[in-house]
Amino acid sequence: MRRAFGDALVSAGALAILLLALTALDSRVREQISLRFSARPAAELANVGERVRDLTSVFVEVARDQSIEHAPLLIFVLAATVLVMFMLRT
C-alpha cells in the first residue's frame, strides 16, 4: 500500500514538472493559463468543464508540437530511460 502511494506521488510529480516545463517554454500555454485564471470566480464555476477541456487540448497540442520539433532528442531520452531501467533492475 505504501509503495503504491509513493508511486502515485512520483507519477503526479512527474506530470506536474512536465506541465510546468510546457508552461515555461511555450507562450501559448502561458496565455491560456492566464486567461483561465483571470476570470471572475462565479463565471469560472459555471464553465469549469469547458475550461478544463480547452486547457487540456492546448497542453496536448503544445506537447505534440514540442515532440515533433525535438524528435531526435525525444528518441534519445526514451532509449536512455529504457537503458537506465534495465541497469536498475540488475
N, C-alpha and C positions, 0 to 999 in steps of 0.2 A: 504494500500500500504506500509506504513512504517513498519507495523508488519511483512508482508511477506518478506521485505528486511532484517529485523532483524533475522527472522527465517532462511533465506538463509545463512546469515553470521554465525549464530551459527552452522548450518549443515556443512558449509565449514570449520569452525574452528575445529569441532569435527573430520572431515576427516583428516585434517592436523595433528592433535595431534595423531591420530591413525597411520598415515604413519610415523611420527617422532618416535613413540614408536617402531614400527616394525623395523625401521632403527637402532635404538639404541640397540635393543635386538638381532637381527639376523645378522650374518656375511654375509649370502648370499645376503641379501638386500643391505648391505653396499658395497659389492663387485660389484653388478650390477649397483648401482648408480654411483660408482667411474668410472666404465667402460663407462657408458653413458655420463658422463660429462667431461671425459678426452680426448675425440676425437676432431679432428680438426673441426672448425665451418662449413666449406664447405662440408665435408663428413657427418657431422651431419645433415645438412639440407636435404641432398639427401635421407636419410633413417629415417626421423623423425617418420613416421607412424610405421615402423617396430620396431624401438626402443621403442616407447610408448607401443606397443603391448607386446614386450618382458618384459619390466619393469612391466607392469600390470600383466602379468602371474606370474612373480616372487612374487609380492605382494600377489596375490591370493593364491599361493602355500604356502607361509610363514604364511599367516593368517589362512589357513586351518590347517596347521601343529600345529600352536600355539593353535588353538581352540580345536584340538583333544587332545593335551598333557594336556591342562588345562580345560577339560570339566566340572569337578565339580565346579571350580571357575566361569566359564562362565555361568553355570546354576544359581549359586548364584547371580551373578551380574544382570542377566536378571530378576530374581524374585525380587531382591531389587529395580530395576528400575521400575518394574510394581507397586510395593507397594508404592514407592515414588510418582509416577504419580497419583495413587488413593488418596494418602494423600493430594497432592496439589490441586486436583480438589474439594475436600470437604471443 
